[in-house]
Amino acid sequence: MTYRFFSPAPPKAATGLTAEVYRQLRDEFLGPVPTFQALSAVPEVMAATWALMREALLAGDTSRVDRELVASAVSRANRCRFCVDAHVMLLHALGEHELAEVVARGGTPPRPRHAELAAWAEASRNPRAAAWTSPHGPELTGTLLAFHCINRVVSALLDPDLLPGGLQRAPVVRSVGGRLYGRTAREPKEPGRSLPLLDAGATAPPAWAGDSPVGVAYASLQHAATQGGDLLSDVARQTVTATVRWEDGRHPDRPAEWAAELVRDLPGTDRVGTRIVLLAAFAPGAISPGDVALWRLSHPADADLVRLVAYGAITATDHVARALTPTHR
């Protein structure tokens, strides 16, 4: 596994909040996986991302198969190959071998409920175009929102292959890998265990989550990731917000040219950072080494790059969340 722009500190060197998150990842997931290592330069964003994923995808009573299907379908809509592969493997881990391979091929799940869930998850990429909302509870809705954010972070900061040469795309490798994690995937997780990692009371939980820990985790991630906007001017932030709303999840045909055109009239000090944020929101894999090199001339720290990417990711995710209504819980 390789990182696109920097190599995070090894997990054994972690201290403080980062070490606490890694402990929970070892206890309850697959260990300190690259997604969270890439975020470790900004521990509060990493902790909130883990909390949302844990409380939505892993904890509680909702079918884990349904949630893994939603994670896979959102990842497919966002063209995050890394996340599709990872969650296909976890469907194998849950014993859903046929469903896993249908998802891996980009097909429609044979069971009507699964087909409906996958279609709902994929439609959320363009919530205004689809007049989209959620008839589901906090765990499925939270899973969907978690992966809108995680997909973008992963596509921006990680190479798309889980294993060298894309080996994870061989059905036998997916199946065997899934079986290795079967026990971990099936163990029940108590809701709320991640909440002590969060900045308590940062913002009010959203209405769609009711009193679920998922809402506390989402509010914390929204608060932590939005702080990355402080790296840009007011006019740059307004450009990002307006673009996310009017483009409604469209996949730009030529992302680099599209982003360059959008930032052309911004002050020179804002152009590179805003370009990275817009690409993080719409086509994160198109963020180039050249973009990052220009950004580092004024912001050399890895943490500032992570903050910028997280800001783009949460802005796009919040566009989806705004389509939810309090009556659908």
GICORZI-V346965 format. One record per helix or strand. SS is the DSSP state (h for helix, s for strand). FROM is the first residue (numbers start at 1). LEN is the number of residues. If there is no record, write none. Layout:
<<SS & FROM & LEN> <SS & FROM & LEN>>
This chain:
<<s & 3 & 1> <h & 11 & 3> <h & 16 & 13> <h & 34 & 6> <h & 43 & 16> <h & 64 & 14> <h & 81 & 13> <h & 97 & 9> <h & 112 & 15> <h & 138 & 20> <s & 158 & 1> <h & 164 & 6> <h & 171 & 10> <h & 182 & 5> <h & 195 & 3> <h & 207 & 3> <h & 213 & 19> <h & 234 & 14> <h & 255 & 9> <h & 268 & 15> <h & 284 & 3> <h & 289 & 10> <h & 302 & 20>>
